[in-house]
Amino acid sequence: MSTIGKLSAAAGVKIPTIRYYEQIGLLPEAPRSEGGQRIYDHKALNRLRFIRHSRELGFPLEAIRDLLDLADQPQSSCAAADGAAKAQLAAVKTRILRLKALEAELERMIADCAHGVVADCRVIEVLGDHSLCGHEHHPQTGTL
């Protein structure tokens, strides 16, 4: 049994994050001591480590919720877990492609800059007019 501070240190997760995970139901609310302190067991530590590692791999909270539900049913098929991992992999690959396009655009902007005065700066010009970009990188559109 440990306090929230010890759980935080052991899992590498900040205390407000632990409270947030409890609030949204990813981590069960901990029982309290007679003094009102939250008391956590090893199961809570393992669950928190699972959540932290899932977040490090980029899984969204709802996917983590589903994966935790699956983890609580060790005899069920792992097809849903495989599906969640495949979906996350696809999302990562999409982000990588987008980042590569951003990298190429930034390299092009820098290479095209005459390194003179701001009035003639290609970086400033391209940032001010998305149509001058050489690559599509999901521009934010909308009106003010």
C-alpha positions in Angstrom: 0.0 0.0 0.0 1.3 3.4 -0.9 0.3 7.1 -1.0 -0.3 9.0 -4.2 3.2 10.6 -3.9 4.9 7.2 -3.8 2.6 5.9 -6.6 3.6 9.0 -8.6 7.3 8.4 -8.1 7.0 4.6 -8.8 5.0 5.0 -12.0 6.7 8.2 -13.3 3.3 10.0 -13.5 2.6 13.3 -11.9 0.0 13.5 -9.1 -2.5 15.7 -11.0 -2.4 13.2 -13.8 -3.2 10.4 -11.4 -6.1 12.3 -10.1 -7.3 13.1 -13.6 -7.1 9.4 -14.6 -9.2 8.6 -11.5 -11.7 11.4 -12.4 -12.2 10.0 -16.0 -12.4 6.4 -14.8 -9.1 5.0 -16.2 -7.8 4.4 -12.7 -10.3 3.3 -10.1 -10.7 5.8 -7.3 -8.4 4.7 -4.5 -9.7 3.9 -1.0 -8.7 6.3 1.7 -6.9 5.9 5.0 -8.5 7.0 8.2 -6.6 10.3 7.8 -8.2 10.8 4.3 -5.1 9.9 2.2 -5.5 7.9 -0.9 -4.0 4.5 -0.6 -2.8 2.5 -3.7 -1.9 -1.1 -4.1 0.4 -2.9 -6.6 -2.6 -3.4 -8.9 -3.1 0.4 -9.2 0.7 0.8 -9.9 0.6 -1.8 -12.7 -2.5 -0.2 -14.2 -1.0 3.3 -14.0 2.2 2.0 -15.7 0.0 0.4 -18.4 -1.7 3.8 -19.0 1.6 5.7 -19.0 3.2 3.3 -21.5 0.1 3.4 -23.7 0.3 7.2 -23.7 4.0 7.1 -24.6 3.0 5.0 -27.6 0.5 7.7 -28.5 -2.7 5.8 -27.9 -5.7 8.1 -27.3 -7.4 7.9 -23.9 -10.5 6.1 -25.3 -8.3 3.4 -26.9 -6.5 3.0 -23.6 -9.9 2.6 -21.9 -10.8 -0.1 -24.3 -7.4 -1.8 -23.9 -7.8 -1.7 -20.1 -11.2 -3.3 -20.4 -9.6 -6.1 -22.5 -6.7 -6.5 -20.0 -9.4 -7.0 -17.3 -10.7 -10.0 -19.3 -7.5 -12.2 -19.8 -9.4 -15.1 -21.3 -11.0 -13.1 -24.2 -9.6 -12.9 -27.7 -6.8 -10.4 -28.3 -8.2 -9.4 -31.7 -9.5 -6.1 -30.4 -6.1 -5.3 -28.9 -4.4 -6.2 -32.2 -6.9 -3.9 -33.9 -6.2 -1.1 -31.6 -2.4 -1.5 -32.1 -2.9 -1.6 -35.9 -5.0 1.5 -35.8 -2.4 3.3 -33.7 0.4 2.2 -36.1 -1.6 3.6 -39.0 -2.0 6.9 -37.2 1.7 7.0 -36.5 2.6 6.3 -40.1 0.2 9.1 -41.2 1.9 11.5 -38.7 5.3 10.5 -40.0 4.3 11.3 -43.6 2.9 14.6 -42.5 6.1 15.4 -40.5 8.2 14.5 -43.6 6.1 16.9 -45.7 6.6 19.6 -43.0 10.4 18.9 -43.0 10.6 19.2 -46.8 8.6 22.4 -46.8 10.8 24.0 -44.1 13.9 22.9 -45.9 12.6 24.4 -49.1 11.7 27.7 -47.4 15.1 28.0 -45.8 16.9 27.1 -49.1 14.8 29.6 -51.0 15.5 32.5 -48.6 18.0 35.0 -50.0 19.3 35.7 -46.4 18.9 39.4 -47.0 16.3 41.7 -45.5 12.9 40.7 -44.1 11.1 42.5 -46.9 12.6 39.9 -49.3 12.5 36.9 -46.9 11.1 33.8 -48.4 10.4 32.3 -45.0 8.2 35.3 -44.0 6.6 35.3 -47.5 5.6 31.6 -47.4 4.4 31.7 -43.8 2.1 34.6 -44.8 0.7 32.9 -47.9 0.0 29.1 -47.7 -0.5 28.9 -51.5 3.3 29.4 -51.9 4.0 26.1 -50.1 5.4 23.4 -52.2 3.9 20.5 -50.2 0.5 19.8 -48.7 0.7 19.6 -44.9 -2.9 20.0 -43.7 -3.3 23.8 -43.6 -5.6 25.2 -40.9 -8.5 26.9 -42.7 -11.2 28.9 -41.3 -12.3 32.4 -40.7 -11.9 34.7 -37.7 
